Amino acid sequence: MKNKYFLISCVFLALYPDASYSMALIAGTTRASPSLNLPTAEADRALRYAASLENAGMPRTAHALYHESATLYQCLLDSSEFSHVSELEQIHDSDSSKKAQSSKESTLKSYLTYACMRLGYLSHDALSDPRAALRLYKEATTISSQPPAEAFDGLGICIESSGGSLKEAVASYKKSLAIQDNGMVWFHLAVALERLGEAEEAEEIMESLRRAEAKYACLVDSWGYVRFHTRRTPNEELNLYLGTRDMLKIGIEAAMDLVMNQNGLLCEFGVATGRSMRIIQEFLPLDTKLHGFDTFTGLPLPWNDLPVGSFSTNGNIPNVDGEVYFHRGLFRDSIPRFLESSTDEFQPLAFVNIDVLMYSSTLDILEGMHSRVVAGTVFVFADYTSHPTWRQDEFRAWREACKRFGWRYEYLGFSLATKQAVVRVTSA
């Protein structure tokens, strides 16, 4: 049984490595008595399975399992027999029994809170349902008497992404910061305040972040770039916190003319577990071909805090249904093979999702595919801004390729939540 909870702890730590809430939750489970947790076996199973499916790049299935686990934990909490689910009922009136019961209830509430937060995240990021995410994060803030700071941050993001009140988002960010100091949340707060016209308070926070460590200072630099390129968008129409699925949807919809009328190519570079590829498929006709490029052995070089081999699938290609074709190997090798083996008919590049982090890999893609880039080609960059080396990686490679090949472009969207940017070539 102890091994069971150690595995749960590892999953939580992998999914939320920087969250103090997860660390507290882990500590709570390792102290729990096996006899207290036996009735939660089915709920625990669903939670573990959901986490493994999420790590495997299957967000929709993971969402269903998180929902199952949340329902089971809630049923346990609501059950009239809740106080009799352990052997401690024999000494129910003793102080030790009451303390154990309180601890058990607290653990169940922690699990339920966590499940709601993962449901909220997936609803926003992978299912394009920020209103559902809003309800779930709001629920996560009410389950326990000590809600986690991350729940209020997620709530603020979903308020903004669903077109809610900026004042309400500001209040949520401030509640998060009252629980735990976090540079990312300070950044979210500063951006919201600036958009509300509270320039002095926003600038004070931004200046503090500029002097902070690189992972927070870069956010201010990124916001300056995004703010400049969205300056003509009315404030009420500007959505800066769209999830991954919504950003990919913007790109796919913008590229559909090339896909339908010119048999344009759709490609993804950096497939890993296939999460975004499965999302892309949801927007395409069933017979549309989708090409995925990856080594499936992870990063070839270290990147920021990530070691060599991060995102490796141990050479295993993900199981993705439909007209999906995978091209294994380094991009500088696999792209020429792909283009040489394609049909005699010229196929322009309609849509490409680039999720490779590094400058060198991004440049290999842009140089390798440049002959297929035309006016209307859409690029989605997964890590364009908001990380310490953003000006030296995908952003730099894109700007250099544009200068070299004479491409002109326009931005279709940015997301401060996902670091993505959607770019359409206007002339090539």
GIDAHU-V628546 format. One record per residue. N is the residue number from 1. RES is the residue in one letter. SS is DSSP state (a for helix, b for strand, c for the rest). PSI is psi as a letter, one per 20 degrees, with the letter a starting at -180 (NA if undefined). OMEGA is omega in whole degrees, -180 to 180 (* if undefined). Layout:
N | RES | SS | PSI | OMEGA
N | RES | SS | PSI | OMEGA
This chain:
1 | M | c | h | 178
2 | K | a | h | 178
3 | N | a | h | 178
4 | K | a | g | -177
5 | Y | a | h | 172
6 | F | a | g | 178
7 | L | a | g | 177
8 | I | a | g | -179
9 | S | a | g | 180
10 | C | a | g | 179
11 | V | a | g | 180
12 | F | a | g | -178
13 | L | a | h | 179
14 | A | a | h | -177
15 | L | a | h | -176
16 | Y | c | m | -169
17 | P | c | h | -175
18 | D | c | j | -172
19 | A | c | p | 177
20 | S | a | h | 179
21 | Y | a | g | -180
22 | S | a | h | 179
23 | M | a | g | 178
24 | A | a | h | 179
25 | L | a | g | 178
26 | I | a | g | -180
27 | A | a | h | 180
28 | G | a | g | -178
29 | T | a | h | -178
30 | T | a | h | 178
31 | R | a | i | -174
32 | A | c | q | 176
33 | S | c | p | 180
34 | P | a | h | -177
35 | S | a | h | -179
36 | L | a | h | -170
37 | N | a | i | -179
38 | L | a | g | -180
39 | P | a | i | -179
40 | T | a | j | -173
41 | A | a | g | -178
42 | E | a | h | 178
43 | A | a | g | 178
44 | D | a | g | 179
45 | R | a | g | -180
46 | A | a | h | -180
47 | L | a | g | 179
48 | R | a | g | -179
49 | Y | a | g | 178
50 | A | a | g | -180
51 | A | a | g | 180
52 | S | a | h | 178
53 | L | a | h | 177
54 | E | a | g | 177
55 | N | a | h | -180
56 | A | c | j | 175
57 | G | c | k | -180
58 | M | c | m | -172
59 | P | a | h | -179
60 | R | a | g | 178
61 | T | a | h | 177
62 | A | a | g | 179
63 | H | a | g | -180
64 | A | a | h | -180
65 | L | a | h | 175
66 | Y | a | h | 178
67 | H | a | g | 178
68 | E | a | g | -179
69 | S | a | g | 179
70 | A | a | g | 179
71 | T | a | g | -179
72 | L | a | g | 178
73 | Y | a | h | 179
74 | Q | a | h | 178
75 | C | a | g | 178
76 | L | a | g | -180
77 | L | a | h | -178
78 | D | a | i | -173
79 | S | c | p | 177
80 | S | c | i | 179
81 | E | c | j | -175
82 | F | a | h | -177
83 | S | a | i | -177
84 | H | a | k | -176
85 | V | c | j | 179
86 | S | c | r | -180
87 | E | a | i | -177
88 | L | a | i | 180
89 | E | a | h | -180
90 | Q | a | h | 180
91 | I | a | l | -170
92 | H | c | h | -175
93 | D | c | i | -178
94 | S | c | q | 179
95 | D | a | h | -179
96 | S | a | h | 179
97 | S | a | g | -179
98 | K | a | g | 179
99 | K | a | g | 179
100 | A | a | g | 180
101 | Q | a | g | 179
102 | S | a | g | 179
103 | S | a | g | 180
104 | K | a | g | 179
105 | E | a | h | 179
106 | S | a | g | 179
107 | T | a | g | 178
108 | L | a | g | 179
109 | K | a | h | 177
110 | S | a | g | 178
111 | Y | a | g | -180
112 | L | a | g | 177
113 | T | a | g | -179
114 | Y | a | g | 179
115 | A | a | g | 178
116 | C | a | h | 180
117 | M | a | g | 178
118 | R | a | h | 175
119 | L | a | g | 178
120 | G | a | g | 180
121 | Y | a | g | -178
122 | L | a | h | 179
123 | S | a | g | -180
124 | H | a | g | -170
125 | D | a | g | -172
126 | A | c | i | -176
127 | L | c | i | 178
128 | S | c | l | -179
129 | D | c | m | -176
130 | P | a | h | 179
131 | R | a | g | 175
132 | A | a | g | 178
133 | A | a | h | 179
134 | L | a | g | 180
135 | R | a | h | -178
136 | L | a | g | 177
137 | Y | a | h | 178
138 | K | a | g | 177
139 | E | a | h | -179
140 | A | a | h | 179
141 | T | c | i | -175
142 | T | c | i | -174
143 | I | c | g | -177
144 | S | c | q | 176
145 | S | c | i | 177
146 | Q | c | m | -178
147 | P | c | q | -179
148 | P | c | q | 179
149 | A | a | h | -177
150 | E | a | h | -180
151 | A | a | h | 179
152 | F | a | h | 176
153 | D | a | g | 177
154 | G | a | h | 178
155 | L | a | g | 179
156 | G | a | g | 179
157 | I | a | g | -178
158 | C | a | h | 173
159 | I | a | g | -180
160 | E | a | g | -176
161 | S | a | h | 179
162 | S | c | j | 177
163 | G | c | k | -180
164 | G | c | a | -177
165 | S | c | p | 176
166 | L | a | h | 178
167 | K | a | h | 177
168 | E | a | h | 178
169 | A | a | g | 178
170 | V | a | g | 180
171 | A | a | h | 180
172 | S | a | g | 178
173 | Y | a | h | -179
174 | K | a | h | 176
175 | K | a | h | 177
176 | S | a | g | -178
177 | L | a | h | 177
178 | A | a | h | 179
179 | I | a | g | -176
180 | Q | c | p | 177
181 | D | c | p | -177
182 | N | c | p | -177
183 | G | a | h | 180
184 | M | a | g | 180
185 | V | a | h | 175
186 | W | a | h | 179
187 | F | a | g | 177
188 | H | a | g | 180
189 | L | a | g | -178
190 | A | a | g | 179
191 | V | a | g | 179
192 | A | a | g | 179
193 | L | a | g | 179
194 | E | a | g | 180
195 | R | a | h | 177
196 | L | c | i | -178
197 | G | c | j | 178
198 | E | c | m | -170
199 | A | a | h | -176
200 | E | a | g | 179
201 | E | a | h | 179
202 | A | a | g | -178
203 | E | a | h | 178
204 | E | a | g | 178
205 | I | a | g | -180
206 | M | a | g | 180
207 | E | a | h | 177
208 | S | a | g | 179
209 | L | a | h | 178
210 | R | a | h | -178
211 | R | c | i | -178
212 | A | c | a | 179
213 | E | c | r | -169
214 | A | a | h | -175
215 | K | a | i | 176
216 | Y | a | h | 178
217 | A | a | h | -179
218 | C | a | h | -179
219 | L | a | h | 179
220 | V | a | g | 178
221 | D | a | g | 179
222 | S | a | g | -178
223 | W | a | h | 177
224 | G | a | g | 179
225 | Y | a | g | -180
226 | V | a | g | -179
227 | R | a | g | 179
228 | F | a | g | -176
229 | H | a | i | 174
230 | T | c | j | -173
231 | R | c | h | -179
232 | R | c | i | 178
233 | T | c | p | 179
234 | P | c | q | -175
235 | N | a | h | -178
236 | E | a | i | 179
237 | E | a | i | -175
238 | L | c | o | 178
239 | N | c | o | -175
240 | L | c | j | -174
241 | Y | c | k | 174
242 | L | c | q | 178
243 | G | c | r | -178
244 | T | a | g | -177
245 | R | a | g | 180
246 | D | a | h | 179
247 | M | a | g | 177
248 | L | a | h | 178
249 | K | a | g | 177
250 | I | a | g | -179
251 | G | a | g | -179
252 | I | a | g | -179
253 | E | a | h | 179
254 | A | a | h | -177
255 | A | a | i | -171
256 | M | a | h | 177
257 | D | a | g | 178
258 | L | a | h | -179
259 | V | a | g | -173
260 | M | a | h | -173
261 | N | a | h | -178
262 | Q | a | j | 179
263 | N | c | l | -176
264 | G | c | q | -179
265 | L | b | q | 173
266 | L | b | p | -173
267 | C | b | q | 170
268 | E | b | p | 178
269 | F | b | o | -173
270 | G | c | m | -173
271 | V | c | g | -177
272 | A | c | d | -177
273 | T | c | i | 178
274 | G | c | j | -177
275 | R | a | g | -177
276 | S | a | h | 178
277 | M | a | h | 177
278 | R | a | h | 178
279 | I | a | g | 180
280 | I | a | g | -178
281 | Q | a | h | -177
282 | E | c | h | -178
283 | F | c | i | -172
284 | L | c | q | 170
285 | P | c | q | -172
286 | L | c | h | -176
287 | D | c | j | -179
288 | T | c | p | -180
289 | K | c | p | 179
290 | L | b | p | -176
291 | H | b | p | 179
292 | G | b | p | -177
293 | F | b | p | 179
294 | D | b | q | 171
295 | T | c | h | -177
296 | F | c | j | 175
297 | T | c | j | 176
298 | G | c | a | -177
299 | L | c | p | 179
300 | P | c | i | -180
301 | L | c | q | 175
302 | P | c | q | 178
303 | W | b | o | -175
304 | N | c | d | -179
305 | D | c | j | -176
306 | L | b | p | 180
307 | P | c | r | 173
308 | V | c | p | 178
309 | G | c | i | 177
310 | S | c | q | -179
311 | F | c | j | 178
312 | S | c | q | 171
313 | T | c | j | -179
314 | N | c | k | 178
315 | G | c | i | -177
316 | N | c | p | 176
317 | I | c | p | -178
318 | P | c | q | 179
319 | N | c | n | -179
320 | V | c | p | -178
321 | D | c | r | 174
322 | G | c | a | -177
323 | E | c | m | -178
324 | V | b | p | -177
325 | Y | b | p | -177
326 | F | b | q | -179
327 | H | b | o | -174
328 | R | b | q | 174
329 | G | c | r | 175
330 | L | c | q | -175
331 | F | a | h | -178
332 | R | a | i | 177
333 | D | a | g | -174
334 | S | a | h | -179
335 | I | a | g | 178
336 | P | a | h | 179
337 | R | a | g | -179
338 | F | a | g | -178
339 | L | a | h | 180
340 | E | a | h | -177
341 | S | a | i | -179
342 | S | c | r | -175
343 | T | c | r | 179
344 | D | c | h | 179
345 | E | c | p | 180
346 | F | c | p | 177
347 | Q | c | o | 178
348 | P | c | q | 175
349 | L | b | o | -178
350 | A | b | g | -174
351 | F | b | p | 176
352 | V | b | p | 174
353 | N | b | o | -177
354 | I | b | o | -178
355 | D | c | m | -173
356 | V | c | i | 175
357 | L | c | g | -165
358 | M | c | q | 177
359 | Y | a | g | -174
360 | S | a | g | -180
361 | S | a | g | 179
362 | T | a | g | 180
363 | L | a | h | 176
364 | D | a | g | 180
365 | I | a | g | -176
366 | L | a | h | 178
367 | E | a | h | -178
368 | G | a | h | -176
369 | M | a | j | -171
370 | H | a | h | -178
371 | S | a | i | -180
372 | R | a | i | -179
373 | V | b | p | -179
374 | V | b | r | 173
375 | A | b | p | -177
376 | G | b | i | 176
377 | T | b | p | -178
378 | V | b | p | 175
379 | F | b | p | 169
380 | V | b | p | 178
381 | F | b | p | -173
382 | A | c | h | -178
383 | D | c | l | -174
384 | Y | c | h | -177
385 | T | c | a | 166
386 | S | c | k | 168
387 | H | c | q | -170
388 | P | c | h | -177
389 | T | c | k | -173
390 | W | a | h | 180
391 | R | a | i | -179
392 | Q | a | i | -174
393 | D | c | d | -176
394 | E | a | g | 179
395 | F | a | g | -179
396 | R | a | g | -179
397 | A | a | g | 179
398 | W | a | g | -179
399 | R | a | h | 179
400 | E | a | g | 179
401 | A | a | g | 179
402 | C | a | g | 179
403 | K | a | g | -177
404 | R | a | g | -174
405 | F | a | i | 177
406 | G | c | k | 180
407 | W | c | p | 168
408 | R | b | q | -171
409 | Y | b | r | 174
410 | E | b | q | 177
411 | Y | b | p | 177
412 | L | b | i | 179
413 | G | b | q | 172
414 | F | b | q | 172
415 | S | c | o | 175
416 | L | c | i | 179
417 | A | c | h | -174
418 | T | c | i | -177
419 | K | c | j | -176
420 | Q | c | q | 169
421 | A | b | q | 177
422 | V | b | p | -175
423 | V | b | p | 177
424 | R | b | p | 177
425 | V | b | p | 179
426 | T | b | h | 174
427 | S | b | q | -177
428 | A | c | NA | *
